[in-house]
């Protein structure tokens, strides 16, 4: 189930909070913050099957280096809050 928020003003010093509850059978999901589908400043991608969170950015359609964290502080079916 894809949700999009458009035309949101997000500037340096602002805080972004999102509350999510992945479905019980969820393997992965992503939160993308950026100007468009070719320019994503923050790609946040928990992968439950690998017990990993992958963060990345996309500039002009080219992905940057992945940053991986091997600890998931939440589980499918459990509500969590993500803040930037």
mmCIF file of the N, C-alpha and C atoms, coordinates in Angstrom:
data_MODEL
# 
_entry.id   MODEL 
# 
loop_
_atom_site.group_PDB 
_atom_site.id 
_atom_site.type_symbol 
_atom_site.label_atom_id 
_atom_site.label_alt_id 
_atom_site.label_comp_id 
_atom_site.label_asym_id 
_atom_site.label_entity_id 
_atom_site.label_seq_id 
_atom_site.pdbx_PDB_ins_code 
_atom_site.Cartn_x 
_atom_site.Cartn_y 
_atom_site.Cartn_z 
_atom_site.occupancy 
_atom_site.B_iso_or_equiv 
_atom_site.pdbx_formal_charge 
_atom_site.auth_seq_id 
_atom_site.auth_comp_id 
_atom_site.auth_asym_id 
_atom_site.auth_atom_id 
_atom_site.pdbx_PDB_model_num 
ATOM 1   N N  . UNK A 1 1  ? 0.840  -1.167  0.000   1.00 0.00 ? 1  UNK A N  1 
ATOM 2   C CA . UNK A 1 1  ? 0.000  0.000   0.000   1.00 0.00 ? 1  UNK A CA 1 
ATOM 3   C C  . UNK A 1 1  ? 0.886  1.231   0.000   1.00 0.00 ? 1  UNK A C  1 
ATOM 4   N N  . UNK A 1 2  ? 0.840  2.024   -1.039  1.00 0.00 ? 2  UNK A N  1 
ATOM 5   C CA . UNK A 1 2  ? 1.706  3.178   -1.227  1.00 0.00 ? 2  UNK A CA 1 
ATOM 6   C C  . UNK A 1 2  ? 1.009  4.453   -0.779  1.00 0.00 ? 2  UNK A C  1 
ATOM 7   N N  . UNK A 1 3  ? 1.671  5.206   0.066   1.00 0.00 ? 3  UNK A N  1 
ATOM 8   C CA . UNK A 1 3  ? 1.160  6.503   0.521   1.00 0.00 ? 3  UNK A CA 1 
ATOM 9   C C  . UNK A 1 3  ? 2.134  7.583   0.062   1.00 0.00 ? 3  UNK A C  1 
ATOM 10  N N  . UNK A 1 4  ? 1.618  8.704   -0.441  1.00 0.00 ? 4  UNK A N  1 
ATOM 11  C CA . UNK A 1 4  ? 2.469  9.811   -0.858  1.00 0.00 ? 4  UNK A CA 1 
ATOM 12  C C  . UNK A 1 4  ? 1.987  11.106  -0.226  1.00 0.00 ? 4  UNK A C  1 
ATOM 13  N N  . UNK A 1 5  ? 2.944  11.899  0.209   1.00 0.00 ? 5  UNK A N  1 
ATOM 14  C CA . UNK A 1 5  ? 2.673  13.253  0.669   1.00 0.00 ? 5  UNK A CA 1 
ATOM 15  C C  . UNK A 1 5  ? 3.405  14.163  -0.300  1.00 0.00 ? 5  UNK A C  1 
ATOM 16  N N  . UNK A 1 6  ? 2.693  15.093  -0.907  1.00 0.00 ? 6  UNK A N  1 
ATOM 17  C CA . UNK A 1 6  ? 3.309  15.979  -1.897  1.00 0.00 ? 6  UNK A CA 1 
ATOM 18  C C  . UNK A 1 6  ? 3.264  17.420  -1.426  1.00 0.00 ? 6  UNK A C  1 
ATOM 19  N N  . UNK A 1 7  ? 4.158  18.218  -2.014  1.00 0.00 ? 7  UNK A N  1 
ATOM 20  C CA . UNK A 1 7  ? 4.211  19.660  -1.772  1.00 0.00 ? 7  UNK A CA 1 
ATOM 21  C C  . UNK A 1 7  ? 4.378  20.003  -0.288  1.00 0.00 ? 7  UNK A C  1 
ATOM 22  N N  . UNK A 1 8  ? 5.187  19.228  0.382   1.00 0.00 ? 8  UNK A N  1 
ATOM 23  C CA . UNK A 1 8  ? 5.465  19.472  1.793   1.00 0.00 ? 8  UNK A CA 1 
ATOM 24  C C  . UNK A 1 8  ? 6.751  20.287  1.900   1.00 0.00 ? 8  UNK A C  1 
ATOM 25  N N  . UNK A 1 9  ? 6.714  21.372  2.636   1.00 0.00 ? 9  UNK A N  1 
ATOM 26  C CA . UNK A 1 9  ? 7.907  22.175  2.853   1.00 0.00 ? 9  UNK A CA 1 
ATOM 27  C C  . UNK A 1 9  ? 8.725  21.534  3.964   1.00 0.00 ? 9  UNK A C  1 
ATOM 28  N N  . UNK A 1 10 ? 9.971  21.203  3.659   1.00 0.00 ? 10 UNK A N  1 
ATOM 29  C CA . UNK A 1 10 ? 10.857 20.548  4.615   1.00 0.00 ? 10 UNK A CA 1 
ATOM 30  C C  . UNK A 1 10 ? 12.209 21.226  4.492   1.00 0.00 ? 10 UNK A C  1 
ATOM 31  N N  . UNK A 1 11 ? 12.589 21.985  5.492   1.00 0.00 ? 11 UNK A N  1 
ATOM 32  C CA . UNK A 1 11 ? 13.821 22.771  5.439   1.00 0.00 ? 11 UNK A CA 1 
ATOM 33  C C  . UNK A 1 11 ? 14.763 22.382  6.572   1.00 0.00 ? 11 UNK A C  1 
ATOM 34  N N  . UNK A 1 12 ? 16.009 22.802  6.442   1.00 0.00 ? 12 UNK A N  1 
ATOM 35  C CA . UNK A 1 12 ? 17.007 22.562  7.478   1.00 0.00 ? 12 UNK A CA 1 
ATOM 36  C C  . UNK A 1 12 ? 16.497 23.077  8.818   1.00 0.00 ? 12 UNK A C  1 
ATOM 37  N N  . UNK A 1 13 ? 16.644 22.271  9.839   1.00 0.00 ? 13 UNK A N  1 
ATOM 38  C CA . UNK A 1 13 ? 16.186 22.623  11.168  1.00 0.00 ? 13 UNK A CA 1 
ATOM 39  C C  . UNK A 1 13 ? 14.786 22.124  11.479  1.00 0.00 ? 13 UNK A C  1 
ATOM 40  N N  . UNK A 1 14 ? 14.043 21.721  10.461  1.00 0.00 ? 14 UNK A N  1 
ATOM 41  C CA . UNK A 1 14 ? 12.706 21.171  10.680  1.00 0.00 ? 14 UNK A CA 1 
ATOM 42  C C  . UNK A 1 14 ? 12.812 19.716  11.102  1.00 0.00 ? 14 UNK A C  1 
ATOM 43  N N  . UNK A 1 15 ? 11.832 19.238  11.813  1.00 0.00 ? 15 UNK A N  1 
ATOM 44  C CA . UNK A 1 15 ? 11.772 17.843  12.234  1.00 0.00 ? 15 UNK A CA 1 
ATOM 45  C C  . UNK A 1 15 ? 10.638 17.152  11.494  1.00 0.00 ? 15 UNK A C  1 
ATOM 46  N N  . UNK A 1 16 ? 10.902 15.955  11.007  1.00 0.00 ? 16 UNK A N  1 
ATOM 47  C CA . UNK A 1 16 ? 9.921  15.165  10.284  1.00 0.00 ? 16 UNK A CA 1 
ATOM 48  C C  . UNK A 1 16 ? 9.652  13.912  11.097  1.00 0.00 ? 16 UNK A C  1 
ATOM 49  N N  . UNK A 1 17 ? 8.383  13.672  11.441  1.00 0.00 ? 17 UNK A N  1 
ATOM 50  C CA . UNK A 1 17 ? 8.006  12.482  12.204  1.00 0.00 ? 17 UNK A CA 1 
ATOM 51  C C  . UNK A 1 17 ? 6.946  11.723  11.428  1.00 0.00 ? 17 UNK A C  1 
ATOM 52  N N  . UNK A 1 18 ? 7.068  10.416  11.435  1.00 0.00 ? 18 UNK A N  1 
ATOM 53  C CA . UNK A 1 18 ? 6.078  9.568   10.793  1.00 0.00 ? 18 UNK A CA 1 
ATOM 54  C C  . UNK A 1 18 ? 5.828  8.368   11.697  1.00 0.00 ? 18 UNK A C  1 
ATOM 55  N N  . UNK A 1 19 ? 4.583  7.978   11.806  1.00 0.00 ? 19 UNK A N  1 
ATOM 56  C CA . UNK A 1 19 ? 4.193  6.799   12.583  1.00 0.00 ? 19 UNK A CA 1 
ATOM 57  C C  . UNK A 1 19 ? 3.712  5.748   11.586  1.00 0.00 ? 19 UNK A C  1 
ATOM 58  N N  . UNK A 1 20 ? 4.270  4.563   11.691  1.00 0.00 ? 20 UNK A N  1 
ATOM 59  C CA . UNK A 1 20 ? 3.913  3.487   10.755  1.00 0.00 ? 20 UNK A CA 1 
ATOM 60  C C  . UNK A 1 20 ? 3.662  2.191   11.516  1.00 0.00 ? 20 UNK A C  1 
ATOM 61  N N  . UNK A 1 21 ? 2.891  1.327   10.878  1.00 0.00 ? 21 UNK A N  1 
ATOM 62  C CA . UNK A 1 21 ? 2.658  -0.010  11.411  1.00 0.00 ? 21 UNK A CA 1 
ATOM 63  C C  . UNK A 1 21 ? 2.704  -0.976  10.221  1.00 0.00 ? 21 UNK A C  1 
ATOM 64  N N  . UNK A 1 22 ? 3.885  -1.572  9.966   1.00 0.00 ? 22 UNK A N  1 
ATOM 65  C CA . UNK A 1 22 ? 3.993  -2.526  8.855   1.00 0.00 ? 22 UNK A CA 1 
ATOM 66  C C  . UNK A 1 22 ? 3.085  -3.735  9.101   1.00 0.00 ? 22 UNK A C  1 
ATOM 67  N N  . UNK A 1 23 ? 2.489  -4.247  8.049   1.00 0.00 ? 23 UNK A N  1 
ATOM 68  C CA . UNK A 1 23 ? 1.632  -5.424  8.180   1.00 0.00 ? 23 UNK A CA 1 
ATOM 69  C C  . UNK A 1 23 ? 2.435  -6.608  8.698   1.00 0.00 ? 23 UNK A C  1 
ATOM 70  N N  . UNK A 1 24 ? 1.743  -7.556  9.294   1.00 0.00 ? 24 UNK A N  1 
ATOM 71  C CA . UNK A 1 24 ? 2.397  -8.733  9.881   1.00 0.00 ? 24 UNK A CA 1 
ATOM 72  C C  . UNK A 1 24 ? 3.254  -9.497  8.878   1.00 0.00 ? 24 UNK A C  1 
ATOM 73  N N  . UNK A 1 25 ? 2.851  -9.520  7.610   1.00 0.00 ? 25 UNK A N  1 
ATOM 74  C CA . UNK A 1 25 ? 3.583  -10.280 6.588   1.00 0.00 ? 25 UNK A CA 1 
ATOM 75  C C  . UNK A 1 25 ? 4.522  -9.403  5.754   1.00 0.00 ? 25 UNK A C  1 
ATOM 76  N N  . UNK A 1 26 ? 4.813  -8.196  6.236   1.00 0.00 ? 26 UNK A N  1 
ATOM 77  C CA . UNK A 1 26 ? 5.672  -7.250  5.520   1.00 0.00 ? 26 UNK A CA 1 
ATOM 78  C C  . UNK A 1 26 ? 7.128  -7.727  5.534   1.00 0.00 ? 26 UNK A C  1 
ATOM 79  N N  . UNK A 1 27 ? 7.772  -7.727  4.366   1.00 0.00 ? 27 UNK A N  1 
ATOM 80  C CA . UNK A 1 27 ? 9.196  -8.074  4.273   1.00 0.00 ? 27 UNK A CA 1 
ATOM 81  C C  . UNK A 1 27 ? 10.079 -6.836  4.237   1.00 0.00 ? 27 UNK A C  1 
ATOM 82  N N  . UNK A 1 28 ? 9.543  -5.750  3.661   1.00 0.00 ? 28 UNK A N  1 
ATOM 83  C CA . UNK A 1 28 ? 10.301 -4.513  3.521   1.00 0.00 ? 28 UNK A CA 1 
ATOM 84  C C  . UNK A 1 28 ? 9.340  -3.366  3.246   1.00 0.00 ? 28 UNK A C  1 
ATOM 85  N N  . UNK A 1 29 ? 9.786  -2.156  3.516   1.00 0.00 ? 29 UNK A N  1 
ATOM 86  C CA . UNK A 1 29 ? 9.070  -0.960  3.094   1.00 0.00 ? 29 UNK A CA 1 
ATOM 87  C C  . UNK A 1 29 ? 10.088 0.151   2.951   1.00 0.00 ? 29 UNK A C  1 
ATOM 88  N N  . UNK A 1 30 ? 9.690  1.269   2.353   1.00 0.00 ? 30 UNK A N  1 
ATOM 89  C CA . UNK A 1 30 ? 10.610 2.385   2.165   1.00 0.00 ? 30 UNK A CA 1 
ATOM 90  C C  . UNK A 1 30 ? 9.896  3.700   2.435   1.00 0.00 ? 30 UNK A C  1 
ATOM 91  N N  . UNK A 1 31 ? 10.638 4.633   2.990   1.00 0.00 ? 31 UNK A N  1 
ATOM 92  C CA . UNK A 1 31 ? 10.208 6.011   3.126   1.00 0.00 ? 31 UNK A CA 1 
ATOM 93  C C  . UNK A 1 31 ? 11.201 6.829   2.314   1.00 0.00 ? 31 UNK A C  1 
ATOM 94  N N  . UNK A 1 32 ? 10.706 7.565   1.328   1.00 0.00 ? 32 UNK A N  1 
ATOM 95  C CA . UNK A 1 32 ? 11.549 8.381   0.466   1.00 0.00 ? 32 UNK A CA 1 
ATOM 96  C C  . UNK A 1 32 ? 11.197 9.849   0.650   1.00 0.00 ? 32 UNK A C  1 
ATOM 97  N N  . UNK A 1 33 ? 12.194 10.669  0.911   1.00 0.00 ? 33 UNK A N  1 
ATOM 98  C CA . UNK A 1 33 ? 12.007 12.104  1.038   1.00 0.00 ? 33 UNK A CA 1 
ATOM 99  C C  . UNK A 1 33 ? 12.865 12.770  -0.031  1.00 0.00 ? 33 UNK A C  1 
ATOM 100 N N  . UNK A 1 34 ? 12.217 13.518  -0.912  1.00 0.00 ? 34 UNK A N  1 
ATOM 101 C CA . UNK A 1 34 ? 12.960 14.186  -1.970  1.00 0.00 ? 34 UNK A CA 1 
ATOM 102 C C  . UNK A 1 34 ? 12.065 15.020  -2.857  1.00 0.00 ? 34 UNK A C  1 
ATOM 103 N N  . UNK A 1 35 ? 12.677 15.592  -3.888  1.00 0.00 ? 35 UNK A N  1 
ATOM 104 C CA . UNK A 1 35 ? 11.956 16.469  -4.803  1.00 0.00 ? 35 UNK A CA 1 
ATOM 105 C C  . UNK A 1 35 ? 11.116 15.703  -5.814  1.00 0.00 ? 35 UNK A C  1 
ATOM 106 N N  . UNK A 1 36 ? 11.627 14.568  -6.290  1.00 0.00 ? 36 UNK A N  1 
ATOM 107 C CA . UNK A 1 36 ? 10.935 13.766  -7.293  1.00 0.00 ? 36 UNK A CA 1 
ATOM 108 C C  . UNK A 1 36 ? 11.540 12.363  -7.296  1.00 0.00 ? 36 UNK A C  1 
ATOM 109 N N  . UNK A 1 37 ? 11.068 11.506  -8.196  1.00 0.00 ? 37 UNK A N  1 
ATOM 110 C CA . UNK A 1 37 ? 11.522 10.108  -8.211  1.00 0.00 ? 37 UNK A CA 1 
ATOM 111 C C  . UNK A 1 37 ? 12.974 9.942   -8.660  1.00 0.00 ? 37 UNK A C  1 
ATOM 112 N N  . UNK A 1 38 ? 13.585 10.995  -9.191  1.00 0.00 ? 38 UNK A N  1 
ATOM 113 C CA . UNK A 1 38 ? 14.986 10.936  -9.616  1.00 0.00 ? 38 UNK A CA 1 
ATOM 114 C C  . UNK A 1 38 ? 15.927 11.593  -8.611  1.00 0.00 ? 38 UNK A C  1 
ATOM 115 N N  . UNK A 1 39 ? 15.357 12.270  -7.615  1.00 0.00 ? 39 UNK A N  1 
ATOM 116 C CA . UNK A 1 39 ? 16.160 13.005  -6.624  1.00 0.00 ? 39 UNK A CA 1 
ATOM 117 C C  . UNK A 1 39 ? 15.564 12.807  -5.241  1.00 0.00 ? 39 UNK A C  1 
ATOM 118 N N  . UNK A 1 40 ? 16.121 11.842  -4.515  1.00 0.00 ? 40 UNK A N  1 
ATOM 119 C CA . UNK A 1 40 ? 15.647 11.478  -3.188  1.00 0.00 ? 40 UNK A CA 1 
ATOM 120 C C  . UNK A 1 40 ? 16.770 11.763  -2.191  1.00 0.00 ? 40 UNK A C  1 
ATOM 121 N N  . UNK A 1 41 ? 16.522 12.699  -1.295  1.00 0.00 ? 41 UNK A N  1 
ATOM 122 C CA . UNK A 1 41 ? 17.542 13.067  -0.310  1.00 0.00 ? 41 UNK A CA 1 
ATOM 123 C C  . UNK A 1 41 ? 17.720 11.981  0.745   1.00 0.00 ? 41 UNK A C  1 
ATOM 124 N N  . UNK A 1 42 ? 16.611 11.307  1.120   1.00 0.00 ? 42 UNK A N  1 
ATOM 125 C CA . UNK A 1 42 ? 16.673 10.238  2.130   1.00 0.00 ? 42 UNK A CA 1 
ATOM 126 C C  . UNK A 1 42 ? 15.803 9.070   1.700   1.00 0.00 ? 42 UNK A C  1 
ATOM 127 N N  . UNK A 1 43 ? 16.425 7.925   1.526   1.00 0.00 ? 43 UNK A N  1 
ATOM 128 C CA . UNK A 1 43 ? 15.738 6.658   1.246   1.00 0.00 ? 43 UNK A CA 1 
ATOM 129 C C  . UNK A 1 43 ? 15.972 5.784   2.475   1.00 0.00 ? 43 UNK A C  1 
ATOM 130 N N  . UNK A 1 44 ? 14.903 5.511   3.217   1.00 0.00 ? 44 UNK A N  1 
ATOM 131 C CA . UNK A 1 44 ? 14.947 4.720   4.451   1.00 0.00 ? 44 UNK A CA 1 
ATOM 132 C C  . UNK A 1 44 ? 14.234 3.415   4.159   1.00 0.00 ? 44 UNK A C  1 
ATOM 133 N N  . UNK A 1 45 ? 14.959 2.283   4.216   1.00 0.00 ? 45 UNK A N  1 
ATOM 134 C CA . UNK A 1 45 ? 14.425 1.003   3.753   1.00 0.00 ? 45 UNK A CA 1 
ATOM 135 C C  . UNK A 1 45 ? 14.710 -0.139  4.739   1.00 0.00 ? 45 UNK A C  1 
ATOM 136 N N  . UNK A 1 46 ? 13.825 -0.344  5.732   1.00 0.00 ? 46 UNK A N  1 
ATOM 137 C CA . UNK A 1 46 ? 13.974 -1.511  6.610   1.00 0.00 ? 46 UNK A CA 1 
ATOM 138 C C  . UNK A 1 46 ? 13.692 -2.797  5.828   1.00 0.00 ? 46 UNK A C  1 
ATOM 139 N N  . UNK A 1 47 ? 14.526 -3.794  6.038   1.00 0.00 ? 47 UNK A N  1 
ATOM 140 C CA . UNK A 1 47 ? 14.376 -5.096  5.372   1.00 0.00 ? 47 UNK A CA 1 
ATOM 141 C C  . UNK A 1 47 ? 14.306 -6.159  6.471   1.00 0.00 ? 47 UNK A C  1 
ATOM 142 N N  . UNK A 1 48 ? 13.076 -6.587  6.770   1.00 0.00 ? 48 UNK A N  1 
ATOM 143 C CA . UNK A 1 48 ? 12.869 -7.522  7.881   1.00 0.00 ? 48 UNK A CA 1 
ATOM 144 C C  . UNK A 1 48 ? 13.522 -8.870  7.618   1.00 0.00 ? 48 UNK A C  1 
ATOM 145 N N  . UNK A 1 49 ? 13.542 -9.314  6.368   1.00 0.00 ? 49 UNK A N  1 
ATOM 146 C CA . UNK A 1 49 ? 14.131 -10.623 6.064   1.00 0.00 ? 49 UNK A CA 1 
ATOM 147 C C  . UNK A 1 49 ? 15.637 -10.648 6.327   1.00 0.00 ? 49 UNK A C  1 
ATOM 148 N N  . UNK A 1 50 ? 16.298 -9.485  6.230   1.00 0.00 ? 50 UNK A N  1 
ATOM 149 C CA . UNK A 1 50 ? 17.747 -9.389  6.472   1.00 0.00 ? 50 UNK A CA 1 
ATOM 150 C C  . UNK A 1 50 ? 18.064 -8.772  7.837   1.00 0.00 ? 50 UNK A C  1 
ATOM 151 N N  . UNK A 1 51 ? 17.019 -8.346  8.584   1.00 0.00 ? 51 UNK A N  1 
ATOM 152 C CA . UNK A 1 51 ? 17.199 -7.658  9.863   1.00 0.00 ? 51 UNK A CA 1 
ATOM 153 C C  . UNK A 1 51 ? 18.133 -6.459  9.709   1.00 0.00 ? 51 UNK A C  1 
ATOM 154 N N  . UNK A 1 52 ? 17.897 -5.650  8.643   1.00 0.00 ? 52 UNK A N  1 
ATOM 155 C CA . UNK A 1 52 ? 18.779 -4.550  8.283   1.00 0.00 ? 52 UNK A CA 1 
ATOM 156 C C  . UNK A 1 52 ? 17.963 -3.323  7.894   1.00 0.00 ? 52 UNK A C  1 
ATOM 157 N N  . UNK A 1 53 ? 18.468 -2.150  8.206   1.00 0.00 ? 53 UNK A N  1 
ATOM 158 C CA . UNK A 1 53 ? 17.932 -0.899  7.686   1.00 0.00 ? 53 UNK A CA 1 
ATOM 159 C C  . UNK A 1 53 ? 18.956 -0.346  6.706   1.00 0.00 ? 53 UNK A C  1 
ATOM 160 N N  . UNK A 1 54 ? 18.517 -0.062  5.491   1.00 0.00 ? 54 UNK A N  1 
ATOM 161 C CA . UNK A 1 54 ? 19.375 0.506   4.463   1.00 0.00 ? 54 UNK A CA 1 
ATOM 162 C C  . UNK A 1 54 ? 18.956 1.959   4.228   1.00 0.00 ? 54 UNK A C  1 
ATOM 163 N N  . UNK A 1 55 ? 19.912 2.880   4.286   1.00 0.00 ? 55 UNK A N  1 
ATOM 164 C CA . UNK A 1 55 ? 19.673 4.283   3.974   1.00 0.00 ? 55 UNK A CA 1 
ATOM 165 C C  . UNK A 1 55 ? 20.543 4.659   2.783   1.00 0.00 ? 55 UNK A C  1 
ATOM 166 N N  . UNK A 1 56 ? 20.007 5.539   1.948   1.00 0.00 ? 56 UNK A N  1 
ATOM 167 C CA . UNK A 1 56 ? 20.679 5.882   0.716   1.00 0.00 ? 56 UNK A CA 1 
ATOM 168 C C  . UNK A 1 56 ? 20.121 7.191   0.207   1.00 0.00 ? 56 UNK A C  1 
ATOM 169 N N  . UNK A 1 57 ? 20.683 7.720   -0.875  1.00 0.00 ? 57 UNK A N  1 
ATOM 170 C CA . UNK A 1 57 ? 20.144 8.888   -1.556  1.00 0.00 ? 57 UNK A CA 1 
ATOM 171 C C  . UNK A 1 57 ? 20.257 8.674   -3.063  1.00 0.00 ? 57 UNK A C  1 
ATOM 172 N N  . UNK A 1 58 ? 19.428 9.380   -3.786  1.00 0.00 ? 58 UNK A N  1 
ATOM 173 C CA . UNK A 1 58 ? 19.385 9.277   -5.247  1.00 0.00 ? 58 UNK A CA 1 
ATOM 174 C C  . UNK A 1 58 ? 19.509 10.682  -5.808  1.00 0.00 ? 58 UNK A C  1 
ATOM 175 N N  . UNK A 1 59 ? 20.474 10.906  -6.683  1.00 0.00 ? 59 UNK A N  1 
ATOM 176 C CA . UNK A 1 59 ? 20.693 12.232  -7.267  1.00 0.00 ? 59 UNK A CA 1 
ATOM 177 C C  . UNK A 1 59 ? 20.778 12.103  -8.781  1.00 0.00 ? 59 UNK A C  1 
ATOM 178 N N  . UNK A 1 60 ? 19.852 12.729  -9.483  1.00 0.00 ? 60 UNK A N  1 
ATOM 179 C CA . UNK A 1 60 ? 19.837 12.644  -10.942 1.00 0.00 ? 60 UNK A CA 1 
ATOM 180 C C  . UNK A 1 60 ? 19.673 11.234  -11.448 1.00 0.00 ? 60 UNK A C  1 
ATOM 181 N N  . UNK A 1 61 ? 18.993 10.386  -10.673 1.00 0.00 ? 61 UNK A N  1 
ATOM 182 C CA . UNK A 1 61 ? 18.764 8.998   -11.061 1.00 0.00 ? 61 UNK A CA 1 
ATOM 183 C C  . UNK A 1 61 ? 19.888 8.049   -10.687 1.00 0.00 ? 61 UNK A C  1 
ATOM 184 N N  . UNK A 1 62 ? 20.947 8.549   -10.024 1.00 0.00 ? 62 UNK A N  1 
ATOM 185 C CA . UNK A 1 62 ? 22.081 7.702   -9.633  1.00 0.00 ? 62 UNK A CA 1 
ATOM 186 C C  . UNK A 1 62 ? 22.109 7.535   -8.110  1.00 0.00 ? 62 UNK A C  1 
ATOM 187 N N  . UNK A 1 63 ? 22.110 6.290   -7.669  1.00 0.00 ? 63 UNK A N  1 
ATOM 188 C CA . UNK A 1 63 ? 22.140 5.989   -6.237  1.00 0.00 ? 63 UNK A CA 1 
ATOM 189 C C  . UNK A 1 63 ? 23.528 6.241   -5.670  1.00 0.00 ? 63 UNK A C  1 
ATOM 190 N N  . UNK A 1 64 ? 23.570 6.758   -4.445  1.00 0.00 ? 64 UNK A N  1 
ATOM 191 C CA . UNK A 1 64 ? 24.818 6.921   -3.707  1.00 0.00 ? 64 UNK A CA 1 
ATOM 192 C C  . UNK A 1 64 ? 25.159 5.637   -2.980  1.00 0.00 ? 64 UNK A C  1 
ATOM 193 N N  . UNK A 1 65 ? 26.144 5.697   -2.105  1.00 0.00 ? 65 UNK A N  1 
ATOM 194 C CA . UNK A 1 65 ? 26.563 4.533   -1.328  1.00 0.00 ? 65 UNK A CA 1 
ATOM 195 C C  . UNK A 1 65 ? 25.511 4.197   -0.280  1.00 0.00 ? 65 UNK A C  1 
ATOM 196 N N  . UNK A 1 66 ? 25.235 2.913   -0.113  1.00 0.00 ? 66 UNK A N  1 
ATOM 197 C CA . UNK A 1 66 ? 24.304 2.463   0.916   1.00 0.00 ? 66 UNK A CA 1 
ATOM 198 C C  . UNK A 1 66 ? 24.953 2.520   2.286   1.00 0.00 ? 66 UNK A C  1 
ATOM 199 N N  . UNK A 1 67 ? 24.175 2.956   3.257   1.00 0.00 ? 67 UNK A N  1 
ATOM 200 C CA . UNK A 1 67 ? 24.572 2.893   4.662   1.00 0.00 ? 67 UNK A CA 1 
ATOM 201 C C  . UNK A 1 67 ? 23.657 1.857   5.305   1.00 0.00 ? 67 UNK A C  1 
ATOM 202 N N  . UNK A 1 68 ? 24.228 0.834   5.905   1.00 0.00 ? 68 UNK A N  1 
ATOM 203 C CA . UNK A 1 68 ? 23.434 -0.266  6.459   1.00 0.00 ? 68 UNK A CA 1 
ATOM 204 C C  . UNK A 1 68 ? 23.603 -0.345  7.971   1.00 0.00 ? 68 UNK A C  1 
ATOM 205 N N  . UNK A 1 69 ? 22.488 -0.589  8.641   1.00 0.00 ? 69 UNK A N  1 
ATOM 206 C CA . UNK A 1 69 ? 22.474 -0.795  10.086  1.00 0.00 ? 69 UNK A CA 1 
ATOM 207 C C  . UNK A 1 69 ? 21.868 -2.166  10.341  1.00 0.00 ? 69 UNK A C  1 
ATOM 208 N N  . UNK A 1 70 ? 22.558 -3.025  11.056  1.00 0.00 ? 70 UNK A N  1 
ATOM 209 C CA . UNK A 1 70 ? 22.133 -4.399  11.260  1.00 0.00 ? 70 UNK A CA 1 
ATOM 210 C C  . UNK A 1 70 ? 21.213 -4.617  12.445  1.00 0.00 ? 70 UNK A C  1 
ATOM 211 N N  . UNK A 1 71 ? 20.547 -3.572  12.904  1.00 0.00 ? 71 UNK A N  1 
ATOM 212 C CA . UNK A 1 71 ? 19.631 -3.720  14.035  1.00 0.00 ? 71 UNK A CA 1 
ATOM 213 C C  . UNK A 1 71 ? 18.299 -3.089  13.659  1.00 0.00 ? 71 UNK A C  1 
ATOM 214 N N  . UNK A 1 72 ? 17.230 -3.856  13.764  1.00 0.00 ? 72 UNK A N  1 
ATOM 215 C CA . UNK A 1 72 ? 15.888 -3.333  13.545  1.00 0.00 ? 72 UNK A CA 1 
ATOM 216 C C  . UNK A 1 72 ? 15.215 -3.152  14.902  1.00 0.00 ? 72 UNK A C  1 
ATOM 217 N N  . UNK A 1 73 ? 14.878 -1.901  15.276  1.00 0.00 ? 73 UNK A N  1 
ATOM 218 C CA . UNK A 1 73 ? 14.267 -1.673  16.586  1.00 0.00 ? 73 UNK A CA 1 
ATOM 219 C C  . UNK A 1 73 ? 12.747 -1.887  16.593  1.00 0.00 ? 73 UNK A C  1 
ATOM 220 N N  . UNK A 1 74 ? 12.196 -2.460  15.526  1.00 0.00 ? 74 UNK A N  1 
ATOM 221 C CA . UNK A 1 74 ? 10.766 -2.730  15.439  1.00 0.00 ? 74 UNK A CA 1 
ATOM 222 C C  . UNK A 1 74 ? 10.549 -3.959  14.577  1.00 0.00 ? 74 UNK A C  1 
ATOM 223 N N  . UNK A 1 75 ? 9.312  -4.462  14.565  1.00 0.00 ? 75 UNK A N  1 
ATOM 224 C CA . UNK A 1 75 ? 8.975  -5.703  13.861  1.00 0.00 ? 75 UNK A CA 1 
ATOM 225 C C  . UNK A 1 75 ? 7.713  -5.505  13.042  1.00 0.00 ? 75 UNK A C  1 
ATOM 226 N N  . UNK A 1 76 ? 7.487  -6.368  12.048  1.00 0.00 ? 76 UNK A N  1 
ATOM 227 C CA . UNK A 1 76 ? 6.216  -6.314  11.335  1.00 0.00 ? 76 UNK A CA 1 
ATOM 228 C C  . UNK A 1 76 ? 5.060  -6.454  12.326  1.00 0.00 ? 76 UNK A C  1 
ATOM 229 N N  . UNK A 1 77 ? 3.986  -5.708  12.074  1.00 0.00 ? 77 UNK A N  1 
ATOM 230 C CA . UNK A 1 77 ? 2.821  -5.752  12.934  1.00 0.00 ? 77 UNK A CA 1 
ATOM 231 C C  . UNK A 1 77 ? 2.915  -4.859  14.155  1.00 0.00 ? 77 UNK A C  1 
ATOM 232 N N  . UNK A 1 78 ? 4.055  -4.214  14.344  1.00 0.00 ? 78 UNK A N  1 
ATOM 233 C CA . UNK A 1 78 ? 4.299  -3.368  15.508  1.00 0.00 ? 78 UNK A CA 1 
ATOM 234 C C  . UNK A 1 78 ? 4.389  -1.906  15.061  1.00 0.00 ? 78 UNK A C  1 
ATOM 235 N N  . UNK A 1 79 ? 3.653  -1.026  15.725  1.00 0.00 ? 79 UNK A N  1 
ATOM 236 C CA . UNK A 1 79 ? 3.715  0.390   15.393  1.00 0.00 ? 79 UNK A CA 1 
ATOM 237 C C  . UNK A 1 79 ? 5.048  0.967   15.820  1.00 0.00 ? 79 UNK A C  1 
ATOM 238 N N  . UNK A 1 80 ? 5.596  1.848   14.982  1.00 0.00 ? 80 UNK A N  1 
ATOM 239 C CA . UNK A 1 80 ? 6.847  2.514   15.324  1.00 0.00 ? 80 UNK A CA 1 
ATOM 240 C C  . UNK A 1 80 ? 6.810  3.954   14.834  1.00 0.00 ? 80 UNK A C  1 
ATOM 241 N N  . UNK A 1 81 ? 7.707  4.773   15.371  1.00 0.00 ? 81 UNK A N  1 
ATOM 242 C CA . UNK A 1 81 ? 7.831  6.170   14.968  1.00 0.00 ? 81 UNK A CA 1 
ATOM 243 C C  . UNK A 1 81 ? 9.222  6.373   14.396  1.00 0.00 ? 81 UNK A C  1 
ATOM 244 N N  . UNK A 1 82 ? 9.286  7.100   13.280  1.00 0.00 ? 82 UNK A N  1 
ATOM 245 C CA . UNK A 1 82 ? 10.550 7.433   12.662  1.00 0.00 ? 82 UNK A CA 1 
ATOM 246 C C  . UNK A 1 82 ? 10.653 8.953   12.652  1.00 0.00 ? 82 UNK A C  1 
ATOM 247 N N  . UNK A 1 83 ? 11.774 9.475   13.123  1.00 0.00 ? 83 UNK A N  1 
ATOM 248 C CA . UNK A 1 83 ? 11.977 10.930  13.187  1.00 0.00 ? 83 UNK A CA 1 
ATOM 249 C C  . UNK A 1 83 ? 13.290 11.298  12.525  1.00 0.00 ? 83 UNK A C  1 
ATOM 250 N N  . UNK A 1 84 ? 13.259 12.400  11.769  1.00 0.00 ? 84 UNK A N  1 
ATOM 251 C CA . UNK A 1 84 ? 14.483 12.958  11.188  1.00 0.00 ? 84 UNK A CA 1 
ATOM 252 C C  . UNK A 1 84 ? 14.601 14.383  11.619  1.00 0.00 ? 84 UNK A C  1 
# 
